[in-house]
């Protein structure tokens, strides 16, 4: 049974992180699939960049899976996300649209998609919100979404190789 209680009882940094990540998850497709260079694409794109930056920066104060000191692998992904945001925005400013598109699409799929899968692990706040406190459904969701992500990645690589051949 779903309940927002675990999120509402979480630390403010986790609430901010969840809100900004959810905004990035929802706004990403609007920016990606919108006609390029129109006002809505730019507006949604800037809001998406702020949401992604807030999600990445706030993650540095969340230490639920420490590996080296208080930091874990997700923090490396957060640092990469911040670098990608700068690269993608700089490419747009230079009018290098191919790089802009590639960097920010990759950031959406890997910088939002991969962490989203890990938030569903049992015991994590969003897993408790979606599946309840003692459910193994989060583990099944991680397995299914992980396999889907690998298949999607491999199919994309296969299409890219055919296009370049």
C-alpha positions, 0 to 999 in steps of 0.5 A: 500500500502506498503512503507518502508518510516515509517521504514526509517524515524524511529529512528536509534534504531528502524531501528536496532531493525527491521533489527536484528529481521528480520535477526532472523526471517529469520535465525531461520528456517535454524538453527532449521531444519539444520542437527545438529553439522554441520558447517552451523548449527553452523554458522547460529546459532551464527549469529542468537544468535547475531541477537536475542541479538541485537533485545532484547537489542535494545528493551530497548530503544523503549518505544512505549507501556509503563506500568511501567515507560518507560517499557512495557510487551515486555521488560520482553519478551526481558529480558527472551529472553536474559536469554534463549540465555545464557541457550541455548548456555550454553546447547550446550557447555555442549553438552546437546542437548535436552535442547539446542534444546528445549530452542532455539526452544521455543525462536524462536517461542515465542521470535520472533513469539509473538513480530512479532504479536504485531508489526502489531498493527495499529500505529506501524512502521511495521504495517505502512510499511506493511499496510499503515498509516490508515489501520485496516488490522494490527488489522485483521492480529494480530487477525488471527495470534494470533488465529493461534499461540494459535491453534498451541500451543494447538496442540503442547501440545496435541501431547506432551501429547500423546507422553508422555502417 
